[in-house]
């Protein structure tokens, strides 16, 4: 099987795993050594992105993953990764999220940026991101690996849309000049008990670092960020496993709160 057909086959397996909520074995071992790289993994992700768009799904933004230096070390990488956010992945603050939609869901607390201008330069900086950002929101990302038991490498998670599954945005927009992106404290509770804590600088020392990386990477890969796009900048603390009936509340200093509620 040539590499194009192999990538298409892997992409279909991942799409079917998501559709049928049944995890598959890691895909990294299916790739021949000379093609076992991140570009091949993104090419597989792109196949499923194109398929989703052809089916009428609406692309509304990106998520950034691997923003923790600890996680990067674990996977042997030195940069984040990204995945696509579609409109049908979004849930409202406190809206019931059907747990049966996922295979092995976990949640992360994040800061979301909503853009008012395109980011199309070859190389971006803080001022580009700040000028392009309309407002920020607290967010909860639901991550879900289509790979059995979360036994993922970088290739597995990139091909699998960076393990993205759903997201919840808060409803009180704030301006960047009114918040401390670096030192803001985050607390995540489950039924009132703290289960994850962190702060803005847990995300590559500053969430803007993650946003700059993403803006450059998306231009390089031919799908730049556009006005209206949502950017989930990366986890501010440890991810937490979701169980039936869980309700998670995330509070971030200066941002207010956002809640993710899962069905029984």
PASEBA-1860 file (N, C-alpha, C; in nm, 3 decimals):
! residues 264
1> XXXXXXXX> 0.085/-0.120/0.000/0.000/0.000/0.000/0.088/0.125/0.000 ~ 0.063/0.217/-0.093/0.143/0.339/-0.095/0.105/0.429/0.022 ~ 0.187/0.531/0.048/0.169/0.611/0.169/0.038/0.689/0.166 ~ -0.005/0.737/0.048/-0.131/0.812/0.040/-0.249/0.723/0.078 ~ -0.250/0.601/0.026/-0.359/0.509/0.061/-0.353/0.468/0.207 ~ -0.231/0.453/0.260/-0.216/0.417/0.400/-0.267/0.529/0.490 ~ -0.233/0.653/0.458/-0.282/0.766/0.538/-0.434/0.775/0.534 ~ -0.491/0.752/0.417/-0.636/0.755/0.405/-0.700/0.644/0.489
9> XXXXXXXX> -0.639/0.527/0.489/-0.690/0.414/0.568/-0.684/0.444/0.718 ~ -0.573/0.503/0.763/-0.559/0.537/0.905/-0.659/0.645/0.944 ~ -0.674/0.745/0.857/-0.771/0.851/0.886/-0.912/0.793/0.900 ~ -0.947/0.700/0.813/-1.079/0.638/0.820/-1.095/0.559/0.949 ~ -0.990/0.489/0.991/-0.997/0.412/1.116/-1.021/0.504/1.235 ~ -0.953/0.619/1.237/-0.972/0.715/1.346/-1.112/0.775/1.343 ~ -1.160/0.808/1.224/-1.295/0.864/1.212/-1.400/0.763/1.256 ~ -1.382/0.637/1.219/-1.477/0.534/1.260/-1.471/0.509/1.410
17> XXXXXXXX> -1.350/0.518/1.468/-1.336/0.501/1.612/-1.415/0.609/1.686 ~ -1.407/0.732/1.636/-1.483/0.841/1.698/-1.633/0.821/1.679 ~ -1.673/0.786/1.558/-1.815/0.767/1.527/-1.876/0.653/1.609 ~ -1.803/0.545/1.623/-1.854/0.426/1.691/-1.820/0.422/1.839 ~ -1.749/0.525/1.888/-1.699/0.534/2.026/-1.632/0.402/2.069 ~ -1.541/0.358/1.984/-1.465/0.236/2.012/-1.320/0.261/1.976 ~ -1.233/0.259/2.078/-1.092/0.293/2.058/-1.021/0.187/1.973 ~ -0.913/0.232/1.908/-0.832/0.144/1.826/-0.690/0.140/1.879
25> XXXXXXXX> -0.611/0.047/1.827/-0.470/0.037/1.867/-0.395/0.160/1.816 ~ -0.283/0.193/1.881/-0.202/0.307/1.833/-0.171/0.294/1.685 ~ -0.173/0.407/1.616/-0.153/0.405/1.471/-0.006/0.421/1.433 ~ 0.077/0.458/1.529/0.218/0.488/1.496/0.292/0.368/1.438 ~ 0.252/0.249/1.478/0.320/0.129/1.430/0.280/0.091/1.288 ~ 0.177/0.156/1.235/0.133/0.127/1.099/0.214/0.204/0.995 ~ 0.285/0.307/1.039/0.357/0.391/0.945/0.498/0.339/0.921 ~ 0.541/0.329/0.797/0.680/0.291/0.770/0.775/0.396/0.829
33> XXXXXXXX> 0.893/0.353/0.867/0.986/0.439/0.941/1.009/0.573/0.873 ~ 1.026/0.575/0.743/1.058/0.701/0.675/0.941/0.799/0.674 ~ 0.820/0.749/0.704/0.702/0.836/0.707/0.648/0.855/0.849 ~ 0.716/0.800/0.947/0.670/0.811/1.086/0.716/0.943/1.145 ~ 0.651/1.051/1.101/0.689/1.184/1.146/0.564/1.270/1.163 ~ 0.584/1.389/1.222/0.469/1.474/1.255/0.399/1.527/1.131 ~ 0.471/1.547/1.021/0.406/1.594/0.899/0.308/1.491/0.845 ~ 0.345/1.364/0.851/0.253/1.258/0.810/0.130/1.257/0.901
41> XXXXXXXX> 0.153/1.274/1.032/0.041/1.276/1.127/-0.054/1.391/1.098 ~ 0.001/1.510/1.068/-0.086/1.623/1.033/-0.157/1.598/0.900 ~ -0.093/1.529/0.809/-0.158/1.496/0.682/-0.279/1.406/0.705 ~ -0.265/1.313/0.799/-0.378/1.226/0.835/-0.489/1.309/0.899 ~ -0.451/1.398/0.991/-0.551/1.488/1.051/-0.623/1.569/0.944 ~ -0.548/1.617/0.846/-0.605/1.700/0.740/-0.706/1.623/0.655 ~ -0.681/1.495/0.633/-0.777/1.413/0.558/-0.912/1.414/0.628 ~ -0.911/1.395/0.760/-1.037/1.395/0.833/-1.097/1.535/0.845
49> XXXXXXXX> -1.012/1.639/0.847/-1.064/1.776/0.846/-1.139/1.802/0.715 ~ -1.079/1.765/0.604/-1.143/1.785/0.474/-1.273/1.705/0.464 ~ -1.273/1.584/0.519/-1.393/1.502/0.517/-1.504/1.568/0.599 ~ -1.467/1.622/0.714/-1.565/1.690/0.799/-1.625/1.811/0.728 ~ -1.540/1.890/0.663/-1.588/2.007/0.591/-1.679/1.966/0.475 ~ -1.644/1.858/0.408/-1.727/1.809/0.298/-1.864/1.762/0.346 ~ -1.871/1.721/0.471/-1.996/1.676/0.531/-2.080/1.793/0.584 ~ -2.026/1.915/0.572/-2.101/2.032/0.615/-2.069/2.081/0.755
57> XXXXXXXX> -1.973/2.020/0.821/-1.934/2.068/0.954/-1.861/2.203/0.939 ~ -1.879/2.290/1.037/-1.822/2.425/1.029/-1.700/2.437/1.119 ~ -1.588/2.476/1.060/-1.465/2.497/1.135/-1.473/2.631/1.207 ~ -1.453/2.630/1.341/-1.467/2.754/1.419/-1.341/2.792/1.495 ~ -1.236/2.710/1.487/-1.113/2.747/1.556/-1.016/2.631/1.569 ~ -0.921/2.648/1.662/-0.818/2.547/1.685/-0.798/2.528/1.835 ~ -0.751/2.410/1.872/-0.702/2.388/2.008/-0.552/2.366/2.003 ~ -0.484/2.414/2.105/-0.340/2.391/2.117/-0.319/2.290/2.227
65> XXXXXXXX> -0.240/2.189/2.200/-0.207/2.087/2.300/-0.058/2.082/2.327 ~ -0.021/2.004/2.423/0.120/1.984/2.460/0.188/2.116/2.498 ~ 0.116/2.201/2.571/0.175/2.328/2.615/0.246/2.316/2.748 ~ 0.237/2.200/2.811/0.309/2.175/2.935/0.446/2.119/2.904 ~ 0.551/2.178/2.961/0.687/2.128/2.939/0.703/1.985/2.990 ~ 0.631/1.951/3.098/0.637/1.815/3.153/0.584/1.715/3.051 ~ 0.468/1.748/2.991/0.408/1.657/2.892/0.495/1.649/2.767 ~ 0.552/1.762/2.725/0.642/1.760/2.610/0.759/1.665/2.634
73> XXXXXXXX> 0.816/1.671/2.753/0.927/1.582/2.788/0.884/1.436/2.784 ~ 0.764/1.409/2.834/0.713/1.271/2.835/0.701/1.216/2.693 ~ 0.660/1.301/2.599/0.640/1.255/2.461/0.762/1.280/2.373 ~ 0.867/1.339/2.430/0.989/1.360/2.355/0.978/1.464/2.245 ~ 0.902/1.571/2.271/0.886/1.677/2.172/0.925/1.811/2.233 ~ 0.946/1.911/2.147/0.988/2.042/2.196/0.896/2.154/2.150 ~ 0.775/2.117/2.106/0.678/2.218/2.066/0.537/2.164/2.086 ~ 0.437/2.253/2.086/0.298/2.207/2.102/0.247/2.136/1.977
81> XXXXXXXX> 0.119/2.100/1.982/0.051/2.052/1.862/-0.083/2.122/1.852 ~ -0.157/2.098/1.744/-0.287/2.163/1.729/-0.389/2.065/1.673 ~ -0.515/2.097/1.698/-0.626/2.023/1.642/-0.736/2.119/1.601 ~ -0.833/2.071/1.524/-0.942/2.155/1.473/-1.061/2.155/1.568 ~ -1.126/2.271/1.578/-1.250/2.285/1.654/-1.364/2.309/1.556 ~ -1.468/2.227/1.566/-1.586/2.243/1.482/-1.704/2.290/1.566 ~ -1.801/2.353/1.500/-1.915/2.411/1.571/-1.991/2.307/1.651 ~ -1.998/2.184/1.600/-2.075/2.081/1.671/-2.000/2.022/1.790
89> XXXXXXXX> -1.881/2.073/1.819/-1.806/2.033/1.938/-1.831/2.129/2.055 ~ -1.904/2.238/2.029/-1.922/2.342/2.130/-2.046/2.316/2.214 ~ -2.033/2.337/2.345/-2.146/2.330/2.438/-2.152/2.458/2.518 ~ -2.273/2.496/2.559/-2.291/2.616/2.638/-2.253/2.594/2.784 ~ -2.229/2.702/2.853/-2.194/2.700/2.994/-2.303/2.631/3.074 ~ -2.270/2.516/3.136/-2.367/2.442/3.215/-2.457/2.349/3.137 ~ -2.451/2.353/3.005/-2.533/2.265/2.922/-2.493/2.118/2.946 ~ -2.591/2.029/2.946/-2.563/1.887/2.966/-2.487/1.833/2.844
97> XXXXXXXX> -2.372/1.773/2.869/-2.291/1.711/2.765/-2.310/1.560/2.772 ~ -2.354/1.496/2.664/-2.377/1.350/2.668/-2.245/1.273/2.678 ~ -2.225/1.206/2.791/-2.099/1.135/2.813/-2.081/1.021/2.714 ~ -2.192/0.964/2.666/-2.184/0.852/2.572/-2.124/0.893/2.439 ~ -2.107/1.023/2.418/-2.044/1.070/2.295/-1.895/1.038/2.291 ~ -1.836/1.012/2.408/-1.691/0.997/2.420/-1.651/0.855/2.456 ~ -1.523/0.825/2.437/-1.469/0.694/2.469/-1.405/0.693/2.607 ~ -1.318/0.791/2.632/-1.243/0.798/2.758/-1.211/0.945/2.786
105> XXXXXXXX> -1.316/1.019/2.817/-1.307/1.164/2.823/-1.232/1.214/2.946 ~ -1.161/1.325/2.926/-1.097/1.399/3.034/-1.124/1.547/3.009 ~ -1.107/1.630/3.114/-1.130/1.773/3.098/-1.005/1.851/3.139 ~ -0.988/1.968/3.075/-0.878/2.059/3.105/-0.933/2.201/3.112 ~ -0.876/2.282/3.202/-0.913/2.423/3.212/-0.819/2.506/3.124 ~ -0.876/2.598/3.048/-0.796/2.674/2.953/-0.846/2.818/2.941 ~ -0.765/2.900/2.876/-0.803/3.035/2.837/-0.827/3.033/2.686 ~ -0.944/3.082/2.645/-0.976/3.089/2.503/-0.963/3.232/2.454
113> XXXXXXXX> -0.907/3.249/2.336/-0.902/3.378/2.268/-0.997/3.374/2.149 ~ -1.071/3.482/2.129/-1.160/3.493/2.014/-1.109/3.607/1.926 ~ -1.082/3.577/1.799/-1.014/3.672/1.712/-1.110/3.767/1.641 ~ -1.063/3.891/1.621/-1.139/3.988/1.543/-1.070/4.022/1.411 ~ -0.946/3.976/1.394/-0.873/3.998/1.270/-0.802/3.869/1.231 ~ -0.775/3.854/1.101/-0.698/3.740/1.052/-0.553/3.748/1.103 ~ -0.490/3.632/1.114/-0.348/3.624/1.147/-0.278/3.553/1.032 ~ -0.227/3.630/0.937/-0.178/3.572/0.812/-0.032/3.600/0.783
121> XXXXXXXX> 0.039/3.659/0.879/0.181/3.685/0.858/0.261/3.555/0.867 ~ 0.378/3.555/0.807/0.465/3.438/0.818/0.519/3.423/0.959 ~ 0.542/3.536/1.026/0.596/3.536/1.161/0.520/3.637/1.244 ~ 0.460/3.592/1.356/0.379/3.677/1.442/0.451/3.706/1.573 ~ 0.402/3.809/1.643/0.454/3.841/1.775/0.338/3.878/1.868 ~ 0.371/3.915/1.991/0.266/3.946/2.089/0.171/4.055/2.038 ~ 0.225/4.160/1.979/0.138/4.270/1.936/0.039/4.224/1.830 ~ 0.081/4.133/1.743/-0.011/4.081/1.643/-0.127/4.007/1.709
129> XXXXXXXX> -0.094/3.923/1.808/-0.198/3.846/1.876/-0.290/3.937/1.955 ~ -0.232/4.031/2.029/-0.313/4.123/2.110/-0.406/4.205/2.022 ~ -0.353/4.258/1.913/-0.435/4.339/1.822/-0.546/4.258/1.756 ~ -0.518/4.132/1.731/-0.616/4.047/1.662/-0.721/3.987/1.755 ~ -0.700/3.997/1.887/-0.791/3.934/1.982/-0.902/4.030/2.023 ~ -1.027/3.988/1.999/-1.142/4.069/2.039/-1.161/4.060/2.190 ~ -1.153/3.939/2.244/-1.171/3.917/2.388/-1.127/3.776/2.423 ~ -1.119/3.751/2.552/-1.083/3.619/2.604/-1.196/3.565/2.690
137> XXXXXXXX> -1.199/3.433/2.705/-1.302/3.365/2.785/-1.239/3.250/2.862 ~ -1.295/3.215/2.979/-1.254/3.090/3.042/-1.314/2.974/2.963 ~ -1.245/2.863/2.959/-1.292/2.750/2.878/-1.258/2.617/2.945 ~ -1.338/2.519/2.911/-1.310/2.380/2.949/-1.302/2.300/2.819 ~ -1.189/2.235/2.797/-1.178/2.146/2.682/-1.202/2.003/2.727 ~ -1.282/1.933/2.649/-1.301/1.789/2.669/-1.209/1.719/2.570 ~ -1.113/1.646/2.623/-1.023/1.570/2.536/-1.062/1.422/2.543 ~ -1.039/1.353/2.433/-1.081/1.212/2.425/-0.994/1.144/2.321
145> XXXXXXXX> -0.918/1.047/2.362/-0.833/0.977/2.266/-0.909/0.863/2.201 ~ -0.897/0.855/2.071/-0.952/0.740/1.998/-0.853/0.623/1.997 ~ -0.743/0.641/2.072/-0.641/0.537/2.086/-0.662/0.466/2.220 ~ -0.655/0.336/2.219/-0.684/0.255/2.339/-0.603/0.300/2.459 ~ -0.674/0.322/2.571/-0.613/0.348/2.702/-0.519/0.469/2.704 ~ -0.544/0.563/2.612/-0.461/0.684/2.607/-0.313/0.651/2.588 ~ -0.282/0.540/2.524/-0.142/0.503/2.502/-0.091/0.571/2.375 ~ -0.069/0.701/2.387/-0.041/0.782/2.269/0.104/0.827/2.263
153> XXXXXXXX> 0.152/0.839/2.141/0.276/0.910/2.110/0.235/1.041/2.044 ~ 0.332/1.124/2.009/0.302/1.247/1.938/0.229/1.217/1.807 ~ 0.273/1.116/1.734/0.209/1.083/1.606/0.064/1.044/1.624 ~ 0.036/0.966/1.729/-0.101/0.922/1.754/-0.193/1.040/1.782 ~ -0.151/1.128/1.872/-0.241/1.237/1.911/-0.258/1.340/1.800 ~ -0.152/1.371/1.725/-0.164/1.466/1.615/-0.260/1.412/1.509 ~ -0.241/1.288/1.468/-0.330/1.229/1.368/-0.475/1.226/1.418 ~ -0.491/1.211/1.549/-0.624/1.201/1.612/-0.675/1.340/1.652
161> XXXXXXXX> -0.653/1.439/1.569/-0.700/1.577/1.592/-0.657/1.630/1.728 ~ -0.533/1.597/1.768/-0.477/1.642/1.896/-0.567/1.601/2.013 ~ -0.633/1.486/1.997/-0.719/1.429/2.103/-0.833/1.522/2.143 ~ -0.874/1.609/2.053/-0.981/1.702/2.084/-1.117/1.637/2.064 ~ -1.215/1.680/2.145/-1.347/1.617/2.136/-1.461/1.717/2.151 ~ -1.451/1.812/2.246/-1.558/1.909/2.270/-1.500/2.024/2.352 ~ -1.579/2.131/2.365/-1.532/2.242/2.448/-1.652/2.324/2.497 ~ -1.629/2.389/2.610/-1.730/2.477/2.670/-1.664/2.613/2.693
169> XXXXXXXX> -1.729/2.719/2.649/-1.678/2.854/2.670/-1.761/2.925/2.776 ~ -1.696/3.009/2.855/-1.768/3.096/2.946/-1.843/3.201/2.868 ~ -1.929/3.277/2.936/-2.017/3.371/2.866/-1.989/3.517/2.901 ~ -1.878/3.544/2.973/-1.845/3.683/3.007/-1.712/3.720/2.943 ~ -1.715/3.784/2.826/-1.589/3.819/2.758/-1.511/3.924/2.836 ~ -1.379/3.911/2.833/-1.291/4.009/2.899/-1.183/4.052/2.800 ~ -1.139/4.175/2.816/-1.033/4.229/2.731/-0.897/4.187/2.787 ~ -0.801/4.166/2.698/-0.669/4.122/2.741/-0.604/4.223/2.836
177> XXXXXXXX> -0.627/4.352/2.815/-0.562/4.451/2.901/-0.617/4.451/3.044 ~ -0.729/4.380/3.065/-0.790/4.378/3.197/-0.754/4.255/3.279 ~ -0.667/4.167/3.226/-0.636/4.042/3.295/-0.485/4.018/3.296 ~ -0.443/3.935/3.389/-0.303/3.895/3.399/-0.291/3.754/3.345 ~ -0.249/3.741/3.221/-0.243/3.610/3.157/-0.140/3.518/3.221 ~ -0.038/3.573/3.283/0.071/3.493/3.338/0.041/3.444/3.479 ~ -0.006/3.533/3.565/-0.020/3.499/3.707/-0.162/3.466/3.751 ~ -0.257/3.470/3.660/-0.394/3.436/3.699/-0.400/3.293/3.752
185> XXXXXXXX> -0.472/3.275/3.861/-0.485/3.144/3.924/-0.610/3.072/3.871 ~ -0.596/2.942/3.850/-0.708/2.860/3.804/-0.740/2.754/3.909 ~ -0.869/2.735/3.933/-0.917/2.629/4.021/-1.028/2.553/3.950 ~ -1.014/2.422/3.942/-1.120/2.338/3.887/-1.177/2.251/3.999 ~ -1.309/2.255/4.016/-1.373/2.171/4.116/-1.468/2.072/4.049 ~ -1.484/1.957/4.113/-1.585/1.858/4.072/-1.679/1.841/4.190 ~ -1.803/1.879/4.171/-1.901/1.878/4.280/-1.847/1.950/4.403 ~ -1.778/2.060/4.380/-1.729/2.143/4.488/-1.592/2.109/4.542
193> XXXXXXXX> -1.535/1.997/4.502/-1.403/1.954/4.551/-1.297/1.990/4.447 ~ -1.188/2.054/4.491/-1.081/2.092/4.399/-1.013/1.967/4.343 ~ -1.005/1.960/4.209/-0.943/1.844/4.143/-0.827/1.884/4.053 ~ -0.812/2.014/4.025/-0.701/2.061/3.942/-0.679/2.208/3.973 ~ -0.551/2.247/3.980/-0.515/2.386/4.002/-0.396/2.422/3.913 ~ -0.384/2.550/3.883/-0.271/2.595/3.802/-0.278/2.745/3.783 ~ -0.201/2.794/3.689/-0.202/2.936/3.659/-0.163/2.959/3.514 ~ -0.178/3.084/3.469/-0.157/3.115/3.329/-0.021/3.073/3.276
201> XXXXXXXX> 0.083/3.090/3.359/0.217/3.060/3.310/0.243/2.911/3.292 ~ 0.149/2.825/3.333/0.164/2.682/3.306/0.155/2.654/3.156 ~ 0.098/2.748/3.082/0.083/2.733/2.937/0.199/2.803/2.867 ~ 0.310/2.731/2.849/0.428/2.782/2.779/0.478/2.915/2.836 ~ 0.465/2.934/2.967/0.508/3.054/3.040/0.413/3.171/3.019 ~ 0.335/3.170/2.912/0.236/3.273/2.885/0.149/3.221/2.770 ~ 0.015/3.221/2.786/-0.070/3.173/2.676/-0.046/3.240/2.542 ~ 0.006/3.364/2.544/0.037/3.430/2.417/0.149/3.360/2.341
209> XXXXXXXX> 0.240/3.294/2.415/0.344/3.217/2.347/0.282/3.106/2.265 ~ 0.182/3.040/2.322/0.112/2.933/2.250/0.038/2.989/2.129 ~ -0.025/3.105/2.145/-0.100/3.165/2.036/-0.008/3.208/1.921 ~ 0.109/3.263/1.954/0.206/3.302/1.851/0.251/3.178/1.774 ~ 0.283/3.071/1.847/0.325/2.947/1.781/0.217/2.897/1.686 ~ 0.092/2.896/1.733/-0.018/2.846/1.649/-0.036/2.932/1.525 ~ -0.035/3.064/1.542/-0.056/3.153/1.428/0.048/3.126/1.319 ~ 0.175/3.113/1.360/0.281/3.086/1.262/0.263/2.948/1.198
217> XXXXXXXX> 0.230/2.851/1.280/0.217/2.713/1.230/0.101/2.702/1.132 ~ -0.009/2.769/1.160/-0.125/2.759/1.071/-0.098/2.826/0.936 ~ -0.022/2.936/0.936/0.017/2.997/0.808/0.108/2.902/0.731 ~ 0.203/2.843/0.803/0.298/2.751/0.738/0.227/2.631/0.676 ~ 0.118/2.589/0.739/0.046/2.472/0.691/-0.074/2.508/0.603 ~ -0.085/2.635/0.565/-0.182/2.675/0.465/-0.325/2.692/0.511 ~ -0.347/2.702/0.643/-0.483/2.724/0.693/-0.478/2.829/0.805 ~ -0.449/2.955/0.769/-0.428/3.058/0.872/-0.553/3.083/0.956
225> XXXXXXXX> -0.529/3.135/1.077/-0.638/3.172/1.167/-0.709/3.294/1.111 ~ -0.843/3.295/1.122/-0.925/3.400/1.063/-1.008/3.471/1.169 ~ -1.054/3.590/1.135/-1.143/3.663/1.225/-1.261/3.575/1.263 ~ -1.295/3.575/1.392/-1.403/3.491/1.442/-1.358/3.358/1.497 ~ -1.235/3.318/1.467/-1.185/3.190/1.516/-1.168/3.191/1.668 ~ -1.191/3.074/1.726/-1.167/3.049/1.868/-1.033/2.978/1.880 ~ -0.952/3.021/1.975/-0.824/2.954/2.000/-0.821/2.910/2.146 ~ -0.819/2.779/2.168/-0.798/2.725/2.303/-0.648/2.715/2.323
233> XXXXXXXX> -0.594/2.795/2.416/-0.450/2.815/2.420/-0.372/2.707/2.494 ~ -0.438/2.619/2.568/-0.366/2.510/2.635/-0.400/2.502/2.783 ~ -0.377/2.385/2.839/-0.418/2.357/2.977/-0.340/2.439/3.078 ~ -0.412/2.484/3.182/-0.350/2.559/3.291/-0.319/2.469/3.411 ~ -0.364/2.346/3.408/-0.340/2.251/3.517/-0.363/2.110/3.468 ~ -0.346/2.012/3.556/-0.361/1.871/3.517/-0.501/1.839/3.465 ~ -0.508/1.750/3.366/-0.638/1.703/3.317/-0.700/1.608/3.418 ~ -0.832/1.595/3.411/-0.908/1.515/3.506/-1.001/1.421/3.431
241> XXXXXXXX> -1.006/1.295/3.472/-1.094/1.196/3.410/-1.239/1.229/3.441 ~ -1.326/1.215/3.339/-1.468/1.242/3.355/-1.542/1.113/3.386 ~ -1.633/1.122/3.483/-1.720/1.009/3.516/-1.866/1.051/3.501 ~ -1.953/0.953/3.494/-2.095/0.978/3.473/-2.150/1.075/3.579 ~ -2.222/1.178/3.533/-2.285/1.272/3.624/-2.195/1.381/3.679 ~ -2.071/1.386/3.636/-1.978/1.487/3.688/-2.019/1.628/3.647 ~ -1.994/1.721/3.739/-2.006/1.864/3.708/-1.876/1.932/3.748 ~ -1.811/1.993/3.650/-1.684/2.062/3.673/-1.706/2.212/3.662
249> XXXXXXXX> -1.651/2.284/3.758/-1.653/2.430/3.754/-1.512/2.482/3.752 ~ -1.481/2.565/3.654/-1.348/2.625/3.643/-1.359/2.774/3.672 ~ -1.277/2.821/3.764/-1.268/2.963/3.795/-1.125/3.009/3.767 ~ -1.112/3.118/3.691/-0.981/3.174/3.659/-0.985/3.321/3.700 ~ -0.889/3.364/3.779/-0.886/3.502/3.827/-0.898/3.600/3.711 ~ -0.994/3.690/3.722/-1.014/3.791/3.619/-1.106/3.749/3.507 ~ -1.135/3.619/3.497/-1.217/3.567/3.388/-1.357/3.525/3.431 ~ -1.377/3.504/3.560/-1.503/3.446/3.603/-1.497/3.294/3.596
257> XXXXXXXX> -1.612/3.233/3.572/-1.622/3.087/3.580/-1.691/3.029/3.458 ~ -1.671/2.898/3.440/-1.740/2.822/3.336/-1.760/2.681/3.390 ~ -1.875/2.620/3.351/-1.912/2.489/3.405/-1.938/2.390/3.293 ~ -1.887/2.269/3.311/-1.916/2.157/3.219/-1.990/2.049/3.298 ~ -2.108/2.012/3.251/-2.191/1.915/3.319/-2.213/1.796/3.228 ~ -2.186/1.677/3.277/-2.198/1.555/3.196/-2.318/1.471/3.239 ~ -2.379/1.406/3.142/-2.497/1.326/3.168/-2.468/1.205/3.255 ~ -2.571/1.153/3.317/-2.559/1.030/3.395/-2.534/0.914/3.301
END
